[in-house]
Amino acid sequence: MASGTEYRGDHELTFVLDQSVWNSDTDLHFFGYDSEDILIDSEGSIFALSNRNSHDITLEQSERKIELESMLELIKAHESQLGACCASKLSFQSIAEAIMVIGENNKG
């Protein structure tokens, strides 16, 4: 399940390929998370990121789902922050497609 994390007050999005990457990538857990940071999976489900103790982050699924249009706006803001000249022209058929684009763009 590919997913992306969104940080409160910041247009940065981070791509996470799957659960094993989430579990093994210490950079994803190093600084901790704000109570309003979220993880969005490829189906649009929204998860809160809970700091149970230092460097032990758990995902808590909420009842909310992100709509495709809202995901598109997050990605446009993210791409614009990175200096992408055509961010306003982005469009996606699904949230899964949108998240995979984050992954492709994060490869550098």
C-alpha positions as CSV (number, residue, x, y, z in Angstrom):
1,M,0.0,0.0,0.0
2,A,1.7,3.2,-1.2
3,S,1.0,6.3,0.9
4,G,2.0,9.8,1.5
5,T,2.4,11.9,4.6
6,E,1.3,15.5,4.9
7,Y,2.7,17.8,7.5
8,R,0.6,20.5,9.2
9,G,1.5,23.9,8.0
10,D,3.9,22.6,5.3
11,H,3.4,21.7,1.7
12,E,5.9,18.9,1.9
13,L,4.6,15.5,1.1
14,T,6.7,12.3,1.7
15,F,6.1,9.1,-0.2
16,V,6.1,5.7,1.6
17,L,6.0,2.7,-0.7
18,D,4.6,0.2,1.8
19,Q,4.4,-1.0,5.4
20,S,7.9,-2.5,5.4
21,V,9.4,0.8,4.3
22,W,7.3,2.6,7.0
23,N,8.7,0.1,9.6
24,S,12.3,0.1,8.5
25,D,13.0,3.8,7.5
26,T,14.2,5.4,10.6
27,D,14.1,8.9,8.9
28,L,10.3,8.6,8.9
29,H,10.3,8.3,12.7
30,F,13.3,10.4,13.8
31,F,11.7,13.8,14.4
32,G,8.3,12.8,15.5
33,Y,5.0,14.2,14.3
34,D,2.6,17.0,15.1
35,S,-0.9,16.0,16.2
36,E,-2.3,17.3,12.9
37,D,0.2,15.5,10.6
38,I,-1.5,12.7,8.6
39,L,-0.7,9.7,6.4
40,I,-3.0,9.1,3.4
41,D,-3.0,5.7,1.8
42,S,-3.6,4.8,-1.8
43,E,-7.3,4.3,-1.1
44,G,-7.7,7.8,0.4
45,S,-7.9,6.6,4.0
46,I,-6.5,9.0,6.5
47,F,-4.3,8.0,9.4
48,A,-3.2,10.0,12.4
49,L,0.5,9.6,13.3
50,S,0.8,9.0,17.0
51,N,4.0,9.4,19.0
52,R,3.5,6.7,21.7
53,N,7.1,7.2,22.9
54,S,10.2,8.6,21.3
55,H,10.8,7.2,17.8
56,D,7.9,4.8,18.0
57,I,5.2,6.1,15.7
58,T,1.9,4.3,15.3
59,L,-0.8,4.8,12.6
60,E,-4.3,5.3,13.8
61,Q,-6.9,5.0,11.1
62,S,-9.6,7.6,11.2
63,E,-13.0,7.4,9.7
64,R,-12.2,10.1,7.2
65,K,-11.1,9.7,3.6
66,I,-9.6,12.3,1.4
67,E,-11.4,13.3,-1.8
68,L,-9.5,13.2,-5.1
69,E,-9.8,17.0,-5.5
70,S,-8.3,17.6,-2.0
71,M,-5.4,15.3,-2.7
72,L,-4.9,17.1,-6.0
73,E,-4.7,20.4,-4.2
74,L,-2.1,19.0,-1.7
75,I,0.1,17.7,-4.6
76,K,-0.2,21.0,-6.5
77,A,1.0,22.9,-3.4
78,H,3.8,20.4,-2.9
79,E,5.0,20.6,-6.5
80,S,4.7,24.4,-6.6
81,Q,6.9,24.6,-3.4
82,L,9.5,22.4,-5.2
83,G,9.4,24.9,-8.1
84,A,7.6,22.8,-10.7
85,C,6.5,25.2,-13.3
86,C,3.3,23.3,-14.4
87,A,2.0,22.2,-11.1
88,S,-1.4,23.9,-11.7
89,K,-1.9,21.6,-14.8
90,L,-1.7,18.4,-12.8
91,S,-4.6,16.0,-12.8
92,F,-5.1,12.4,-11.7
93,Q,-7.7,9.7,-12.1
94,S,-7.3,8.2,-8.6
95,I,-5.7,8.9,-5.3
96,A,-3.4,5.8,-5.9
97,E,-2.1,7.5,-9.1
98,A,-1.6,10.8,-7.3
99,I,0.5,9.1,-4.6
100,M,2.6,7.2,-7.1
101,V,3.4,10.6,-8.7
102,I,4.7,11.8,-5.3
103,G,6.9,8.7,-5.3
104,E,8.2,9.3,-8.8
105,N,9.0,13.0,-8.1
106,N,10.7,12.2,-4.8
107,K,13.2,10.0,-6.6
108,G,15.1,13.1,-7.6
